[in-house]
């Protein structure tokens, strides 16, 4: 578990907005598989997470959302 894990960074950013961010274990496995398939290591993971979280981070400050749970379906773009 790296000290500056990307998931922890996004969770911290969301907590600053009063929102709890949670990734299911299946979502984390899917993210890892997608990053491995891209073949660029941590850069691929960062790219995937940025794309996944862009809309969420834009919409959260304007809403009354208090929690977000990211599932495998969300990572795949199905949910």
N, CA, C and O atoms as a Maestro MAE file, in Angstrom:
{
 s_m_m2io_version
 :::
 2.0.0
}

f_m_ct {
 s_m_title
 :::
 protein
 m_atom[316] {
  # First column is atom index #
  i_m_mmod_type
  r_m_x_coord
  r_m_y_coord
  r_m_z_coord
  i_m_residue_number
  s_m_chain_name
  s_m_pdb_residue_name
  s_m_pdb_atom_name
  i_m_atomic_number
  :::
  1 25 0.840 -1.176 0.000 1 A "UNK " " N  " 7
  2 3 0.000 0.000 0.000 1 A "UNK " " CA " 6
  3 2 0.881 1.234 0.000 1 A "UNK " " C  " 6
  4 15 1.449 1.599 1.029 1 A "UNK " " O  " 8
  5 25 0.994 1.875 -1.153 2 A "UNK " " N  " 7
  6 3 1.834 3.062 -1.233 2 A "UNK " " CA " 6
  7 2 1.294 4.213 -0.391 2 A "UNK " " C  " 6
  8 15 0.092 4.341 -0.161 2 A "UNK " " O  " 8
  9 25 2.212 5.024 0.048 3 A "UNK " " N  " 7
  10 3 1.854 6.160 0.897 3 A "UNK " " CA " 6
  11 2 0.956 7.152 0.154 3 A "UNK " " C  " 6
  12 15 0.019 7.697 0.737 3 A "UNK " " O  " 8
  13 25 1.234 7.383 -1.106 4 A "UNK " " N  " 7
  14 3 0.481 8.362 -1.897 4 A "UNK " " CA " 6
  15 2 -0.395 7.689 -2.950 4 A "UNK " " C  " 6
  16 15 -0.383 8.095 -4.112 4 A "UNK " " O  " 8
  17 25 -1.146 6.675 -2.561 5 A "UNK " " N  " 7
  18 3 -1.999 5.934 -3.486 5 A "UNK " " CA " 6
  19 2 -3.023 6.860 -4.135 5 A "UNK " " C  " 6
  20 15 -3.570 7.752 -3.487 5 A "UNK " " O  " 8
  21 25 -3.272 6.637 -5.413 6 A "UNK " " N  " 7
  22 3 -4.209 7.484 -6.152 6 A "UNK " " CA " 6
  23 2 -5.612 7.439 -5.565 6 A "UNK " " C  " 6
  24 15 -6.284 8.467 -5.475 6 A "UNK " " O  " 8
  25 25 -6.054 6.258 -5.166 7 A "UNK " " N  " 7
  26 3 -7.393 6.120 -4.586 7 A "UNK " " CA " 6
  27 2 -7.501 6.968 -3.322 7 A "UNK " " C  " 6
  28 15 -8.511 7.639 -3.105 7 A "UNK " " O  " 8
  29 25 -6.468 6.938 -2.495 8 A "UNK " " N  " 7
  30 3 -6.470 7.746 -1.270 8 A "UNK " " CA " 6
  31 2 -6.484 9.233 -1.598 8 A "UNK " " C  " 6
  32 15 -7.122 10.012 -0.890 8 A "UNK " " O  " 8
  33 25 -5.799 9.633 -2.648 9 A "UNK " " N  " 7
  34 3 -5.783 11.040 -3.046 9 A "UNK " " CA " 6
  35 2 -7.179 11.496 -3.456 9 A "UNK " " C  " 6
  36 15 -7.623 12.573 -3.059 9 A "UNK " " O  " 8
  37 25 -7.870 10.684 -4.247 10 A "UNK " " N  " 7
  38 3 -9.228 11.041 -4.656 10 A "UNK " " CA " 6
  39 2 -10.183 11.031 -3.467 10 A "UNK " " C  " 6
  40 15 -11.065 11.885 -3.372 10 A "UNK " " O  " 8
  41 25 -10.012 10.078 -2.568 11 A "UNK " " N  " 7
  42 3 -10.856 10.031 -1.371 11 A "UNK " " CA " 6
  43 2 -10.658 11.292 -0.530 11 A "UNK " " C  " 6
  44 15 -11.622 11.834 0.011 11 A "UNK " " O  " 8
  45 25 -9.428 11.753 -0.418 12 A "UNK " " N  " 7
  46 3 -9.132 12.966 0.347 12 A "UNK " " CA " 6
  47 2 -9.761 14.187 -0.325 12 A "UNK " " C  " 6
  48 15 -10.343 15.036 0.351 12 A "UNK " " O  " 8
  49 25 -9.648 14.278 -1.644 13 A "UNK " " N  " 7
  50 3 -10.268 15.383 -2.368 13 A "UNK " " CA " 6
  51 2 -11.781 15.405 -2.156 13 A "UNK " " C  " 6
  52 15 -12.370 16.465 -1.945 13 A "UNK " " O  " 8
  53 25 -12.396 14.238 -2.212 14 A "UNK " " N  " 7
  54 3 -13.844 14.163 -2.013 14 A "UNK " " CA " 6
  55 2 -14.218 14.504 -0.566 14 A "UNK " " C  " 6
  56 15 -15.245 15.136 -0.321 14 A "UNK " " O  " 8
  57 25 -13.392 14.087 0.376 15 A "UNK " " N  " 7
  58 3 -13.695 14.382 1.780 15 A "UNK " " CA " 6
  59 2 -13.652 15.881 2.038 15 A "UNK " " C  " 6
  60 15 -14.352 16.370 2.925 15 A "UNK " " O  " 8
  61 25 -12.851 16.615 1.288 16 A "UNK " " N  " 7
  62 3 -12.821 18.074 1.422 16 A "UNK " " CA " 6
  63 2 -14.157 18.698 1.025 16 A "UNK " " C  " 6
  64 15 -14.488 19.805 1.449 16 A "UNK " " O  " 8
  65 25 -14.912 17.978 0.213 17 A "UNK " " N  " 7
  66 3 -16.250 18.431 -0.198 17 A "UNK " " CA " 6
  67 2 -17.332 17.805 0.675 17 A "UNK " " C  " 6
  68 15 -18.521 18.012 0.434 17 A "UNK " " O  " 8
  69 25 -16.928 17.041 1.686 18 A "UNK " " N  " 7
  70 3 -17.889 16.406 2.578 18 A "UNK " " CA " 6
  71 2 -18.493 15.139 2.011 18 A "UNK " " C  " 6
  72 15 -19.583 14.735 2.414 18 A "UNK " " O  " 8
  73 25 -17.797 14.508 1.080 19 A "UNK " " N  " 7
  74 3 -18.298 13.310 0.405 19 A "UNK " " CA " 6
  75 2 -17.375 12.138 0.688 19 A "UNK " " C  " 6
  76 15 -16.156 12.252 0.563 19 A "UNK " " O  " 8
  77 25 -17.962 11.012 1.069 20 A "UNK " " N  " 7
  78 3 -17.191 9.792 1.291 20 A "UNK " " CA " 6
  79 2 -17.104 9.022 -0.022 20 A "UNK " " C  " 6
  80 15 -18.127 8.708 -0.631 20 A "UNK " " O  " 8
  81 25 -15.892 8.723 -0.454 21 A "UNK " " N  " 7
  82 3 -15.657 7.995 -1.698 21 A "UNK " " CA " 6
  83 2 -15.217 6.582 -1.357 21 A "UNK " " C  " 6
  84 15 -14.299 6.376 -0.563 21 A "UNK " " O  " 8
  85 25 -15.889 5.606 -1.974 22 A "UNK " " N  " 7
  86 3 -15.567 4.199 -1.727 22 A "UNK " " CA " 6
  87 2 -15.471 3.462 -3.056 22 A "UNK " " C  " 6
  88 15 -16.299 3.659 -3.946 22 A "UNK " " O  " 8
  89 25 -14.463 2.618 -3.185 23 A "UNK " " N  " 7
  90 3 -14.307 1.743 -4.339 23 A "UNK " " CA " 6
  91 2 -14.518 0.316 -3.867 23 A "UNK " " C  " 6
  92 15 -13.926 -0.097 -2.870 23 A "UNK " " O  " 8
  93 25 -15.358 -0.451 -4.569 24 A "UNK " " N  " 7
  94 3 -15.525 -1.853 -4.217 24 A "UNK " " CA " 6
  95 2 -14.253 -2.607 -4.602 24 A "UNK " " C  " 6
  96 15 -13.510 -2.152 -5.472 24 A "UNK " " O  " 8
  97 25 -13.991 -3.754 -3.968 25 A "UNK " " N  " 7
  98 3 -12.820 -4.551 -4.366 25 A "UNK " " CA " 6
  99 2 -12.854 -4.938 -5.841 25 A "UNK " " C  " 6
  100 15 -11.816 -4.983 -6.500 25 A "UNK " " O  " 8
  101 25 -14.044 -5.215 -6.355 26 A "UNK " " N  " 7
  102 3 -14.175 -5.577 -7.771 26 A "UNK " " CA " 6
  103 2 -13.806 -4.404 -8.669 26 A "UNK " " C  " 6
  104 15 -13.212 -4.597 -9.730 26 A "UNK " " O  " 8
  105 25 -14.156 -3.189 -8.252 27 A "UNK " " N  " 7
  106 3 -13.802 -1.998 -9.023 27 A "UNK " " CA " 6
  107 2 -12.291 -1.810 -9.054 27 A "UNK " " C  " 6
  108 15 -11.724 -1.463 -10.090 27 A "UNK " " O  " 8
  109 25 -11.643 -2.040 -7.922 28 A "UNK " " N  " 7
  110 3 -10.186 -1.909 -7.863 28 A "UNK " " CA " 6
  111 2 -9.507 -2.936 -8.757 28 A "UNK " " C  " 6
  112 15 -8.518 -2.628 -9.421 28 A "UNK " " O  " 8
  113 25 -10.033 -4.154 -8.776 29 A "UNK " " N  " 7
  114 3 -9.481 -5.199 -9.653 29 A "UNK " " CA " 6
  115 2 -9.664 -4.823 -11.121 29 A "UNK " " C  " 6
  116 15 -8.767 -5.024 -11.940 29 A "UNK " " O  " 8
  117 25 -10.820 -4.280 -11.441 30 A "UNK " " N  " 7
  118 3 -11.087 -3.861 -12.820 30 A "UNK " " CA " 6
  119 2 -10.157 -2.716 -13.228 30 A "UNK " " C  " 6
  120 15 -9.629 -2.717 -14.340 30 A "UNK " " O  " 8
  121 25 -9.955 -1.752 -12.349 31 A "UNK " " N  " 7
  122 3 -9.029 -0.653 -12.629 31 A "UNK " " CA " 6
  123 2 -7.614 -1.177 -12.887 31 A "UNK " " C  " 6
  124 15 -6.941 -0.748 -13.824 31 A "UNK " " O  " 8
  125 25 -7.180 -2.107 -12.046 32 A "UNK " " N  " 7
  126 3 -5.845 -2.680 -12.202 32 A "UNK " " CA " 6
  127 2 -5.729 -3.430 -13.529 32 A "UNK " " C  " 6
  128 15 -4.719 -3.313 -14.223 32 A "UNK " " O  " 8
  129 25 -6.749 -4.193 -13.877 33 A "UNK " " N  " 7
  130 3 -6.731 -4.943 -15.135 33 A "UNK " " CA " 6
  131 2 -6.674 -4.001 -16.332 33 A "UNK " " C  " 6
  132 15 -5.948 -4.253 -17.294 33 A "UNK " " O  " 8
  133 25 -7.433 -2.930 -16.270 34 A "UNK " " N  " 7
  134 3 -7.430 -1.952 -17.362 34 A "UNK " " CA " 6
  135 2 -6.062 -1.289 -17.493 34 A "UNK " " C  " 6
  136 15 -5.574 -1.090 -18.605 34 A "UNK " " O  " 8
  137 25 -5.451 -0.954 -16.384 35 A "UNK " " N  " 7
  138 3 -4.126 -0.327 -16.401 35 A "UNK " " CA " 6
  139 2 -3.082 -1.286 -16.961 35 A "UNK " " C  " 6
  140 15 -2.210 -0.883 -17.731 35 A "UNK " " O  " 8
  141 25 -3.172 -2.547 -16.576 36 A "UNK " " N  " 7
  142 3 -2.233 -3.554 -17.080 36 A "UNK " " CA " 6
  143 2 -2.392 -3.709 -18.592 36 A "UNK " " C  " 6
  144 15 -1.402 -3.817 -19.316 36 A "UNK " " O  " 8
  145 25 -3.640 -3.718 -19.065 37 A "UNK " " N  " 7
  146 3 -3.896 -3.860 -20.498 37 A "UNK " " CA " 6
  147 2 -3.334 -2.690 -21.299 37 A "UNK " " C  " 6
  148 15 -2.895 -2.869 -22.436 37 A "UNK " " O  " 8
  149 25 -3.347 -1.494 -20.711 38 A "UNK " " N  " 7
  150 3 -2.770 -0.337 -21.401 38 A "UNK " " CA " 6
  151 2 -1.257 -0.422 -21.461 38 A "UNK " " C  " 6
  152 15 -0.635 0.109 -22.381 38 A "UNK " " O  " 8
  153 25 -0.663 -1.089 -20.479 39 A "UNK " " N  " 7
  154 3 0.764 -1.348 -20.515 39 A "UNK " " CA " 6
  155 2 1.676 -0.202 -20.128 39 A "UNK " " C  " 6
  156 15 2.879 -0.273 -20.380 39 A "UNK " " O  " 8
  157 25 1.155 0.839 -19.533 40 A "UNK " " N  " 7
  158 3 2.011 1.964 -19.154 40 A "UNK " " CA " 6
  159 2 2.092 2.158 -17.651 40 A "UNK " " C  " 6
  160 15 2.514 3.216 -17.184 40 A "UNK " " O  " 8
  161 25 1.695 1.158 -16.897 41 A "UNK " " N  " 7
  162 3 1.841 1.185 -15.438 41 A "UNK " " CA " 6
  163 2 0.990 2.232 -14.744 41 A "UNK " " C  " 6
  164 15 -0.198 2.378 -15.029 41 A "UNK " " O  " 8
  165 25 1.617 2.959 -13.830 42 A "UNK " " N  " 7
  166 3 0.898 3.924 -13.001 42 A "UNK " " CA " 6
  167 2 0.306 5.053 -13.832 42 A "UNK " " C  " 6
  168 15 -0.717 5.625 -13.456 42 A "UNK " " O  " 8
  169 25 0.927 5.376 -14.944 43 A "UNK " " N  " 7
  170 3 0.375 6.432 -15.809 43 A "UNK " " CA " 6
  171 2 -0.982 6.026 -16.359 43 A "UNK " " C  " 6
  172 15 -1.892 6.849 -16.449 43 A "UNK " " O  " 8
  173 25 -1.116 4.768 -16.724 44 A "UNK " " N  " 7
  174 3 -2.405 4.279 -17.219 44 A "UNK " " CA " 6
  175 2 -3.453 4.349 -16.126 44 A "UNK " " C  " 6
  176 15 -4.588 4.757 -16.369 44 A "UNK " " O  " 8
  177 25 -3.072 3.952 -14.925 45 A "UNK " " N  " 7
  178 3 -4.016 3.995 -13.812 45 A "UNK " " CA " 6
  179 2 -4.463 5.425 -13.544 45 A "UNK " " C  " 6
  180 15 -5.652 5.674 -13.346 45 A "UNK " " O  " 8
  181 25 -3.535 6.357 -13.535 46 A "UNK " " N  " 7
  182 3 -3.881 7.767 -13.315 46 A "UNK " " CA " 6
  183 2 -4.831 8.260 -14.405 46 A "UNK " " C  " 6
  184 15 -5.808 8.949 -14.111 46 A "UNK " " O  " 8
  185 25 -4.553 7.914 -15.645 47 A "UNK " " N  " 7
  186 3 -5.393 8.325 -16.766 47 A "UNK " " CA " 6
  187 2 -6.813 7.768 -16.634 47 A "UNK " " C  " 6
  188 15 -7.789 8.489 -16.840 47 A "UNK " " O  " 8
  189 25 -6.918 6.511 -16.297 48 A "UNK " " N  " 7
  190 3 -8.224 5.868 -16.137 48 A "UNK " " CA " 6
  191 2 -9.000 6.515 -15.000 48 A "UNK " " C  " 6
  192 15 -10.188 6.805 -15.143 48 A "UNK " " O  " 8
  193 25 -8.340 6.740 -13.878 49 A "UNK " " N  " 7
  194 3 -9.006 7.352 -12.728 49 A "UNK " " CA " 6
  195 2 -9.432 8.792 -13.019 49 A "UNK " " C  " 6
  196 15 -10.519 9.208 -12.618 49 A "UNK " " O  " 8
  197 25 -8.594 9.546 -13.705 50 A "UNK " " N  " 7
  198 3 -8.945 10.921 -14.042 50 A "UNK " " CA " 6
  199 2 -10.193 10.963 -14.906 50 A "UNK " " C  " 6
  200 15 -11.085 11.782 -14.683 50 A "UNK " " O  " 8
  201 25 -10.254 10.080 -15.890 51 A "UNK " " N  " 7
  202 3 -11.426 10.030 -16.766 51 A "UNK " " CA " 6
  203 2 -12.677 9.615 -15.990 51 A "UNK " " C  " 6
  204 15 -13.759 10.164 -16.198 51 A "UNK " " O  " 8
  205 25 -12.517 8.644 -15.098 52 A "UNK " " N  " 7
  206 3 -13.626 8.136 -14.297 52 A "UNK " " CA " 6
  207 2 -14.164 9.202 -13.338 52 A "UNK " " C  " 6
  208 15 -15.375 9.335 -13.162 52 A "UNK " " O  " 8
  209 25 -13.261 9.951 -12.727 53 A "UNK " " N  " 7
  210 3 -13.651 10.884 -11.673 53 A "UNK " " CA " 6
  211 2 -13.972 12.292 -12.170 53 A "UNK " " C  " 6
  212 15 -14.457 13.108 -11.385 53 A "UNK " " O  " 8
  213 25 -13.727 12.605 -13.422 54 A "UNK " " N  " 7
  214 3 -13.912 13.956 -13.936 54 A "UNK " " CA " 6
  215 2 -15.326 14.488 -13.696 54 A "UNK " " C  " 6
  216 15 -15.493 15.554 -13.103 54 A "UNK " " O  " 8
  217 25 -16.325 13.766 -14.145 55 A "UNK " " N  " 7
  218 3 -17.708 14.228 -13.976 55 A "UNK " " CA " 6
  219 2 -18.100 14.277 -12.510 55 A "UNK " " C  " 6
  220 15 -18.785 15.204 -12.078 55 A "UNK " " O  " 8
  221 25 -17.672 13.289 -11.748 56 A "UNK " " N  " 7
  222 3 -17.995 13.237 -10.326 56 A "UNK " " CA " 6
  223 2 -17.448 14.473 -9.624 56 A "UNK " " C  " 6
  224 15 -18.168 15.128 -8.871 56 A "UNK " " O  " 8
  225 25 -16.203 14.791 -9.861 57 A "UNK " " N  " 7
  226 3 -15.570 15.917 -9.188 57 A "UNK " " CA " 6
  227 2 -16.172 17.249 -9.632 57 A "UNK " " C  " 6
  228 15 -16.161 18.218 -8.873 57 A "UNK " " O  " 8
  229 25 -16.691 17.303 -10.844 58 A "UNK " " N  " 7
  230 3 -17.327 18.519 -11.342 58 A "UNK " " CA " 6
  231 2 -18.715 18.709 -10.733 58 A "UNK " " C  " 6
  232 15 -19.102 19.830 -10.406 58 A "UNK " " O  " 8
  233 25 -19.464 17.614 -10.580 59 A "UNK " " N  " 7
  234 3 -20.846 17.687 -10.114 59 A "UNK " " CA " 6
  235 2 -20.997 17.743 -8.599 59 A "UNK " " C  " 6
  236 15 -21.954 18.341 -8.106 59 A "UNK " " O  " 8
  237 25 -20.095 17.148 -7.857 60 A "UNK " " N  " 7
  238 3 -20.240 17.037 -6.403 60 A "UNK " " CA " 6
  239 2 -20.397 18.380 -5.689 60 A "UNK " " C  " 6
  240 15 -21.285 18.500 -4.845 60 A "UNK " " O  " 8
  241 25 -19.585 19.389 -5.982 61 A "UNK " " N  " 7
  242 3 -19.724 20.642 -5.239 61 A "UNK " " CA " 6
  243 2 -21.084 21.323 -5.411 61 A "UNK " " C  " 6
  244 15 -21.480 22.136 -4.576 61 A "UNK " " O  " 8
  245 25 -21.787 20.999 -6.474 62 A "UNK " " N  " 7
  246 3 -23.086 21.613 -6.756 62 A "UNK " " CA " 6
  247 2 -24.264 20.764 -6.295 62 A "UNK " " C  " 6
  248 15 -25.406 21.052 -6.652 62 A "UNK " " O  " 8
  249 25 -24.009 19.737 -5.519 63 A "UNK " " N  " 7
  250 3 -25.084 18.827 -5.140 63 A "UNK " " CA " 6
  251 2 -25.065 18.577 -3.640 63 A "UNK " " C  " 6
  252 15 -24.220 19.097 -2.911 63 A "UNK " " O  " 8
  253 25 -26.023 17.763 -3.199 64 A "UNK " " N  " 7
  254 3 -26.098 17.395 -1.788 64 A "UNK " " CA " 6
  255 2 -25.642 15.942 -1.577 64 A "UNK " " C  " 6
  256 15 -26.055 15.292 -0.617 64 A "UNK " " O  " 8
  257 25 -24.806 15.450 -2.463 65 A "UNK " " N  " 7
  258 3 -24.279 14.089 -2.386 65 A "UNK " " CA " 6
  259 2 -23.360 13.975 -1.179 65 A "UNK " " C  " 6
  260 15 -22.513 14.838 -0.950 65 A "UNK " " O  " 8
  261 25 -23.534 12.900 -0.406 66 A "UNK " " N  " 7
  262 3 -22.689 12.696 0.777 66 A "UNK " " CA " 6
  263 2 -21.818 11.444 0.659 66 A "UNK " " C  " 6
  264 15 -20.914 11.237 1.469 66 A "UNK " " O  " 8
  265 25 -22.087 10.613 -0.344 67 A "UNK " " N  " 7
  266 3 -21.302 9.397 -0.511 67 A "UNK " " CA " 6
  267 2 -21.347 8.902 -1.942 67 A "UNK " " C  " 6
  268 15 -22.366 9.010 -2.625 67 A "UNK " " O  " 8
  269 25 -20.225 8.358 -2.382 68 A "UNK " " N  " 7
  270 3 -20.122 7.802 -3.731 68 A "UNK " " CA " 6
  271 2 -19.464 6.437 -3.617 68 A "UNK " " C  " 6
  272 15 -18.421 6.285 -2.981 68 A "UNK " " O  " 8
  273 25 -20.092 5.446 -4.244 69 A "UNK " " N  " 7
  274 3 -19.532 4.100 -4.259 69 A "UNK " " CA " 6
  275 2 -19.270 3.727 -5.714 69 A "UNK " " C  " 6
  276 15 -20.187 3.679 -6.534 69 A "UNK " " O  " 8
  277 25 -18.008 3.465 -6.016 70 A "UNK " " N  " 7
  278 3 -17.605 3.098 -7.368 70 A "UNK " " CA " 6
  279 2 -17.554 1.580 -7.466 70 A "UNK " " C  " 6
  280 15 -16.820 0.923 -6.727 70 A "UNK " " O  " 8
  281 25 -18.346 1.028 -8.391 71 A "UNK " " N  " 7
  282 3 -18.407 -0.422 -8.583 71 A "UNK " " CA " 6
  283 2 -17.715 -0.799 -9.889 71 A "UNK " " C  " 6
  284 15 -17.297 0.069 -10.656 71 A "UNK " " O  " 8
  285 25 -17.602 -2.075 -10.127 72 A "UNK " " N  " 7
  286 3 -17.010 -2.572 -11.375 72 A "UNK " " CA " 6
  287 2 -17.788 -2.058 -12.586 72 A "UNK " " C  " 6
  288 15 -17.190 -1.707 -13.603 72 A "UNK " " O  " 8
  289 25 -19.113 -2.012 -12.482 73 A "UNK " " N  " 7
  290 3 -19.934 -1.520 -13.585 73 A "UNK " " CA " 6
  291 2 -19.638 -0.066 -13.895 73 A "UNK " " C  " 6
  292 15 -19.632 0.323 -15.063 73 A "UNK " " O  " 8
  293 25 -19.393 0.741 -12.883 74 A "UNK " " N  " 7
  294 3 -19.059 2.146 -13.085 74 A "UNK " " CA " 6
  295 2 -17.716 2.252 -13.802 74 A "UNK " " C  " 6
  296 15 -17.574 3.037 -14.739 74 A "UNK " " O  " 8
  297 25 -16.749 1.482 -13.376 75 A "UNK " " N  " 7
  298 3 -15.415 1.502 -14.003 75 A "UNK " " CA " 6
  299 2 -15.509 1.109 -15.463 75 A "UNK " " C  " 6
  300 15 -14.817 1.678 -16.308 75 A "UNK " " O  " 8
  301 25 -16.360 0.140 -15.768 76 A "UNK " " N  " 7
  302 3 -16.531 -0.318 -17.152 76 A "UNK " " CA " 6
  303 2 -17.382 0.635 -17.986 76 A "UNK " " C  " 6
  304 15 -17.475 0.472 -19.203 76 A "UNK " " O  " 8
  305 25 -18.005 1.632 -17.349 77 A "UNK " " N  " 7
  306 3 -18.870 2.558 -18.060 77 A "UNK " " CA " 6
  307 2 -20.277 2.028 -18.249 77 A "UNK " " C  " 6
  308 15 -21.013 2.510 -19.109 77 A "UNK " " O  " 8
  309 25 -20.658 1.038 -17.452 78 A "UNK " " N  " 7
  310 3 -21.981 0.413 -17.559 78 A "UNK " " CA " 6
  311 2 -22.932 0.897 -16.484 78 A "UNK " " C  " 6
  312 15 -24.104 0.520 -16.494 78 A "UNK " " O  " 8
  313 25 -22.472 1.711 -15.568 79 A "UNK " " N  " 7
  314 3 -23.331 2.124 -14.453 79 A "UNK " " CA " 6
  315 2 -23.136 3.555 -14.081 79 A "UNK " " C  " 6
  316 15 -23.788 4.048 -13.161 79 A "UNK " " O  " 8
  :::
 }
 m_bond[315] {
  # First column is bond index #
  i_m_from
  i_m_to
  i_m_order
  :::
  1 1 2 1
  2 2 3 1
  3 3 4 2
  4 3 5 1
  5 5 6 1
  6 6 7 1
  7 7 8 2
  8 7 9 1
  9 9 10 1
  10 10 11 1
  11 11 12 2
  12 11 13 1
  13 13 14 1
  14 14 15 1
  15 15 16 2
  16 15 17 1
  17 17 18 1
  18 18 19 1
  19 19 20 2
  20 19 21 1
  21 21 22 1
  22 22 23 1
  23 23 24 2
  24 23 25 1
  25 25 26 1
  26 26 27 1
  27 27 28 2
  28 27 29 1
  29 29 30 1
  30 30 31 1
  31 31 32 2
  32 31 33 1
  33 33 34 1
  34 34 35 1
  35 35 36 2
  36 35 37 1
  37 37 38 1
  38 38 39 1
  39 39 40 2
  40 39 41 1
  41 41 42 1
  42 42 43 1
  43 43 44 2
  44 43 45 1
  45 45 46 1
  46 46 47 1
  47 47 48 2
  48 47 49 1
  49 49 50 1
  50 50 51 1
  51 51 52 2
  52 51 53 1
  53 53 54 1
  54 54 55 1
  55 55 56 2
  56 55 57 1
  57 57 58 1
  58 58 59 1
  59 59 60 2
  60 59 61 1
  61 61 62 1
  62 62 63 1
  63 63 64 2
  64 63 65 1
  65 65 66 1
  66 66 67 1
  67 67 68 2
  68 67 69 1
  69 69 70 1
  70 70 71 1
  71 71 72 2
  72 71 73 1
  73 73 74 1
  74 74 75 1
  75 75 76 2
  76 75 77 1
  77 77 78 1
  78 78 79 1
  79 79 80 2
  80 79 81 1
  81 81 82 1
  82 82 83 1
  83 83 84 2
  84 83 85 1
  85 85 86 1
  86 86 87 1
  87 87 88 2
  88 87 89 1
  89 89 90 1
  90 90 91 1
  91 91 92 2
  92 91 93 1
  93 93 94 1
  94 94 95 1
  95 95 96 2
  96 95 97 1
  97 97 98 1
  98 98 99 1
  99 99 100 2
  100 99 101 1
  101 101 102 1
  102 102 103 1
  103 103 104 2
  104 103 105 1
  105 105 106 1
  106 106 107 1
  107 107 108 2
  108 107 109 1
  109 109 110 1
  110 110 111 1
  111 111 112 2
  112 111 113 1
  113 113 114 1
  114 114 115 1
  115 115 116 2
  116 115 117 1
  117 117 118 1
  118 118 119 1
  119 119 120 2
  120 119 121 1
  121 121 122 1
  122 122 123 1
  123 123 124 2
  124 123 125 1
  125 125 126 1
  126 126 127 1
  127 127 128 2
  128 127 129 1
  129 129 130 1
  130 130 131 1
  131 131 132 2
  132 131 133 1
  133 133 134 1
  134 134 135 1
  135 135 136 2
  136 135 137 1
  137 137 138 1
  138 138 139 1
  139 139 140 2
  140 139 141 1
  141 141 142 1
  142 142 143 1
  143 143 144 2
  144 143 145 1
  145 145 146 1
  146 146 147 1
  147 147 148 2
  148 147 149 1
  149 149 150 1
  150 150 151 1
  151 151 152 2
  152 151 153 1
  153 153 154 1
  154 154 155 1
  155 155 156 2
  156 155 157 1
  157 157 158 1
  158 158 159 1
  159 159 160 2
  160 159 161 1
  161 161 162 1
  162 162 163 1
  163 163 164 2
  164 163 165 1
  165 165 166 1
  166 166 167 1
  167 167 168 2
  168 167 169 1
  169 169 170 1
  170 170 171 1
  171 171 172 2
  172 171 173 1
  173 173 174 1
  174 174 175 1
  175 175 176 2
  176 175 177 1
  177 177 178 1
  178 178 179 1
  179 179 180 2
  180 179 181 1
  181 181 182 1
  182 182 183 1
  183 183 184 2
  184 183 185 1
  185 185 186 1
  186 186 187 1
  187 187 188 2
  188 187 189 1
  189 189 190 1
  190 190 191 1
  191 191 192 2
  192 191 193 1
  193 193 194 1
  194 194 195 1
  195 195 196 2
  196 195 197 1
  197 197 198 1
  198 198 199 1
  199 199 200 2
  200 199 201 1
  201 201 202 1
  202 202 203 1
  203 203 204 2
  204 203 205 1
  205 205 206 1
  206 206 207 1
  207 207 208 2
  208 207 209 1
  209 209 210 1
  210 210 211 1
  211 211 212 2
  212 211 213 1
  213 213 214 1
  214 214 215 1
  215 215 216 2
  216 215 217 1
  217 217 218 1
  218 218 219 1
  219 219 220 2
  220 219 221 1
  221 221 222 1
  222 222 223 1
  223 223 224 2
  224 223 225 1
  225 225 226 1
  226 226 227 1
  227 227 228 2
  228 227 229 1
  229 229 230 1
  230 230 231 1
  231 231 232 2
  232 231 233 1
  233 233 234 1
  234 234 235 1
  235 235 236 2
  236 235 237 1
  237 237 238 1
  238 238 239 1
  239 239 240 2
  240 239 241 1
  241 241 242 1
  242 242 243 1
  243 243 244 2
  244 243 245 1
  245 245 246 1
  246 246 247 1
  247 247 248 2
  248 247 249 1
  249 249 250 1
  250 250 251 1
  251 251 252 2
  252 251 253 1
  253 253 254 1
  254 254 255 1
  255 255 256 2
  256 255 257 1
  257 257 258 1
  258 258 259 1
  259 259 260 2
  260 259 261 1
  261 261 262 1
  262 262 263 1
  263 263 264 2
  264 263 265 1
  265 265 266 1
  266 266 267 1
  267 267 268 2
  268 267 269 1
  269 269 270 1
  270 270 271 1
  271 271 272 2
  272 271 273 1
  273 273 274 1
  274 274 275 1
  275 275 276 2
  276 275 277 1
  277 277 278 1
  278 278 279 1
  279 279 280 2
  280 279 281 1
  281 281 282 1
  282 282 283 1
  283 283 284 2
  284 283 285 1
  285 285 286 1
  286 286 287 1
  287 287 288 2
  288 287 289 1
  289 289 290 1
  290 290 291 1
  291 291 292 2
  292 291 293 1
  293 293 294 1
  294 294 295 1
  295 295 296 2
  296 295 297 1
  297 297 298 1
  298 298 299 1
  299 299 300 2
  300 299 301 1
  301 301 302 1
  302 302 303 1
  303 303 304 2
  304 303 305 1
  305 305 306 1
  306 306 307 1
  307 307 308 2
  308 307 309 1
  309 309 310 1
  310 310 311 1
  311 311 312 2
  312 311 313 1
  313 313 314 1
  314 314 315 1
  315 315 316 2
  :::
 }
}
